[in-house]
């Protein structure tokens, strides 16, 4: 009989969440994983900073901290593409005093797309089984 984690095993490279990897990181604690998924989903569903905020001097540090927190949370739940996009954006913001606005817009678009995919998978994982 397949476990709940097995039913969410990535079928191909396109999976937004790698549940088995996350469970290894969490010593198999599915209850904790479900809690982390819920917190991630609720915190990052609608609160992304805008590219303009990230490119401007005012509010950029607070937005960078938000992106850094998202990167860590994505790592915890094994949302590797969200993690990678957040990491690239964070590194760019740290490296340049005046970030390239086109790069920031492109990375934010990619981050939003990957975040939507991860949240949709989290919604499916957390939904009660029919």
N, C-alpha and C positions, 0 to 999 in steps of 0.2 A: 504494500500500500504506500502511495507517495505521500510525503509530508507536505505541509503548507509551504515550506521553503523550497522543496523540489518543484512544486507547481509554479513557482515564480523564477525558476532557473532560466537564465538567458538562453533563448533558442538560437540566437545568432548574434552577430556583433552589434546589432542595432538596439539591444536592450539598454534602457536608461538606468536601471538598477541591477546590480549584481548581488542578489540576495545571499547566495552561498558565501561569497567573499565577505560580505558584511557580517554574517553570522560567525564566521571564523574569527573576525576581529572582536566580536562581542562574546566569545566563548559559547556560542550556540544559544544565547539568550534571546529567544524570539520575542518575548514580552518587551524587553528593552528595545529591540529593533523596531517593533511596532510603535512604541512610544517615541523614539527618535524620528521615525517617519512622520508621525503626526505633528510633532513640533516643527520639523523641517517644512512640511507642507503648509502649515498655518503661518509660519513666520515669513516664508519667502514667496508665497503665492502672489502677493500684490505689492510688496514693499521695495521693489528695486529702485535704486537711484537712477536718475535720468542721465543720459550721456552728457548733457549740458552741465549737470552738477559735478560729474566726474572730471570734466575738462576745465571747470572754473576753479578759481582759488578759494572761493567761499564755499564751504560745505564739502570740499573734496576729501579732507582728512576723515570726516565722519563717514562719508560714502566708502572710502577705502577700508575703514574698519569693518563696515557692513559686508563688503565683498570678502574680506579676510575671514570673517565669521562664517559666511556662506560656504567658502572653500572648505573650512574645517568640518562643517556640518555635512557637506556633500561627501567628504572623505569618510566620515563615520557611517553613512548609510550606503556607501559604495556606489554613489552616483558619479562615476569617473569622468564623464564628459562635462558635467556641471563643474566639478572640481578643476578640470583642466582649463576651462574657459575662465573661471574665476581667478585661477592662478596666473594666467597670462595677463589678464586685466590688472590684477594687483601688482604684478612685477612692473608693468608699464607705468602705472601710476607712481610707483616708488622710484623708478629710474629717472623720470622726466619731471622737471618742475612745471613745465608747460606741456601737458600730454597732447599727443596728436589727436585732434578731435575726430578725424576720419577713422583712425585705428580704434578709438574708444567706441564710436558708433557701431563699427563692424563687430567688435567683440561683445558689446552689449546685445546686439541683435542675436548673435550666436548663443550667448549666455541665456537670453530669454527663451530661445527655441529649446535648448537643452533642459532648461528649468521646467518648461511646460511639459516636456516629455517625462521628466522624472516625477513631477507632481501627478501627472495622469497615471503613471504606474503606481505611485504611492496610493492614490485614490483607489485603484483596483485592488491593491494588496490589502488595504485597510477596510474595504467594503465587506459587509457581512455576506457570507456565501448564501446563494439562493437555495 
